[in-house]
Amino acid sequence: MDLILWRHAEAEVIAPGQDDLQRALTPKGERQARRMAAWLNHRLAATTRVLVSPALRCRQTAEALGREVRIVPSLAPDAAITALIEASRWPKSSEPVLICGHQPTLGCLAAQLLAGVEQEWAVKKGAVWWLRWRQRDGEPEVTLHAVQGPDAL
């Protein structure tokens, strides 16, 4: 199973009294989302399920893919990594899954799946971490397939 973790692109700073879920992408964030979406669309299977946080910045980031997305309330900011595991059906999903979400949850999930540790690994704004689960010599294995940031494209 492939699990692609995509942190939302650069968003506006929260204004006093503003709901965090309503923060939009900045113009730079829009460019980051388009660049990363182009990179992803060259590599993602047509069957990839795209799961997105309800936050506006995540919805805008994922919209750049031009694919069908599913808004998943349990992927909101400060979600538990168990919510991401359940939503993605890791590692049992029959198709690849892309999650567009937030820090620190994405970094914590990557640390847990790759190293078995509870740490807050840094996932940069707009970046993708592509994890792959497979059986190797009869043993389950998680590998890091790719890490790509939008500003390096």
C-alpha positions as CSV (number, residue, x, y, z in Angstrom):
1,M,0.0,0.0,0.0
2,D,1.2,3.5,-0.8
3,L,0.3,6.3,1.6
4,I,1.1,9.8,0.4
5,L,1.2,12.5,3.1
6,W,0.8,16.0,1.7
7,R,1.0,19.0,4.0
8,H,-1.2,21.9,2.9
9,A,0.7,24.7,1.1
10,E,1.5,28.1,2.7
11,A,-1.6,29.7,4.3
12,E,-2.5,33.1,5.6
13,V,-1.6,33.9,9.2
14,I,-4.6,33.6,11.4
15,A,-6.3,36.9,12.0
16,P,-7.7,37.9,15.4
17,G,-11.1,36.2,15.8
18,Q,-10.8,34.2,12.6
19,D,-11.7,30.5,12.6
20,D,-8.5,28.5,11.9
21,L,-10.4,26.3,9.5
22,Q,-11.1,29.3,7.3
23,R,-7.5,30.3,6.6
24,A,-6.9,30.4,2.9
25,L,-3.7,29.8,0.9
26,T,-1.5,32.8,0.1
27,P,-0.5,33.4,-3.5
28,K,2.8,31.6,-2.8
29,G,0.7,28.7,-1.3
30,E,-1.4,28.6,-4.5
31,R,1.8,28.3,-6.6
32,Q,3.2,25.6,-4.3
33,A,0.0,23.6,-4.5
34,R,0.0,23.8,-8.4
35,R,3.6,22.7,-8.6
36,M,3.2,19.8,-6.2
37,A,-0.1,18.7,-7.8
38,A,1.6,18.6,-11.2
39,W,4.4,16.4,-9.7
40,L,1.9,14.1,-8.0
41,N,-0.4,13.8,-11.0
42,H,2.6,12.4,-13.0
43,R,3.1,9.7,-10.4
44,L,-0.3,8.9,-8.7
45,A,-2.4,5.9,-9.8
46,A,-5.8,6.8,-11.2
47,T,-7.3,4.8,-8.3
48,T,-5.7,6.9,-5.6
49,R,-8.2,7.9,-2.9
50,V,-7.7,11.6,-1.9
51,L,-8.7,12.3,1.7
52,V,-8.6,15.9,2.8
53,S,-8.9,17.9,6.1
54,P,-12.0,20.2,6.2
55,A,-9.7,23.2,6.6
56,L,-9.9,25.6,3.7
57,R,-6.1,25.6,3.2
58,C,-6.1,21.8,2.7
59,R,-9.2,21.8,0.4
60,Q,-7.5,24.5,-1.7
61,T,-4.2,22.6,-1.8
62,A,-5.9,19.3,-2.8
63,E,-8.1,21.1,-5.4
64,A,-5.0,21.7,-7.4
65,L,-4.9,18.0,-8.3
66,G,-8.1,18.3,-10.3
67,R,-9.3,14.9,-8.9
68,E,-12.2,13.8,-6.8
69,V,-11.5,14.4,-3.1
70,R,-13.3,13.3,0.1
71,I,-13.4,15.8,3.0
72,V,-12.8,13.9,6.2
73,P,-13.7,15.8,9.4
74,S,-11.4,13.6,11.5
75,L,-8.4,14.9,9.6
76,A,-8.8,18.5,10.9
77,P,-5.9,20.3,12.6
78,D,-4.6,18.5,15.7
79,A,-6.0,15.2,14.6
80,A,-4.7,12.1,16.3
81,I,-2.5,9.8,14.1
82,T,-5.0,7.0,14.7
83,A,-7.6,9.1,12.8
84,L,-5.3,9.2,9.8
85,I,-4.5,5.4,10.1
86,E,-8.3,4.6,10.3
87,A,-9.3,7.0,7.4
88,S,-6.6,5.6,5.1
89,R,-7.2,2.0,6.2
90,W,-3.4,1.6,6.6
91,P,-1.9,-0.8,5.6
92,K,-4.8,-2.8,4.3
93,S,-6.2,-0.4,1.6
94,S,-6.4,-2.0,-1.8
95,E,-5.6,1.4,-3.5
96,P,-3.1,4.1,-2.8
97,V,-4.2,6.9,-0.4
98,L,-3.2,10.5,-0.4
99,I,-3.9,12.5,2.8
100,C,-3.8,16.3,2.6
101,G,-3.5,17.5,6.2
102,H,-1.5,19.3,8.9
103,Q,1.5,19.4,11.1
104,P,2.3,18.1,13.6
105,T,0.1,15.1,12.8
106,L,1.6,14.2,9.4
107,G,5.2,14.3,10.9
108,C,4.1,12.2,13.9
109,L,2.5,9.6,11.6
110,A,5.6,9.4,9.4
111,A,7.8,8.9,12.5
112,Q,5.5,6.2,13.8
113,L,5.2,4.3,10.6
114,L,8.9,4.6,9.5
115,A,10.7,4.4,12.8
116,G,8.2,3.2,15.3
117,V,8.8,6.3,17.5
118,E,6.6,9.1,18.8
119,Q,8.3,12.2,17.5
120,E,7.2,15.3,15.6
121,W,9.1,15.1,12.3
122,A,9.0,18.2,10.2
123,V,7.0,18.1,7.0
124,K,7.4,21.4,5.2
125,K,4.5,23.4,3.9
126,G,3.3,22.0,0.6
127,A,5.6,19.0,0.8
128,V,4.9,15.3,0.2
129,W,6.2,12.3,2.0
130,W,5.4,9.0,0.1
131,L,5.4,5.9,2.2
132,R,5.1,2.3,1.0
133,W,4.1,-0.8,2.9
134,R,5.1,-4.2,1.5
135,Q,6.0,-7.7,2.5
136,R,9.7,-8.5,2.1
137,D,10.9,-12.0,2.9
138,G,7.6,-12.6,4.7
139,E,8.0,-9.6,7.0
140,P,6.1,-6.3,6.8
141,E,8.2,-3.3,5.9
142,V,7.6,0.4,5.5
143,T,9.9,2.4,3.2
144,L,10.1,6.0,2.3
145,H,9.5,6.1,-1.4
146,A,9.9,9.8,-1.9
147,V,10.1,13.2,-0.2
148,Q,9.4,16.2,-2.4
149,G,8.9,19.8,-1.6
150,P,7.1,22.3,-3.9
151,D,9.9,24.8,-3.9
152,A,12.4,22.3,-5.4
153,L,10.3,21.8,-8.5
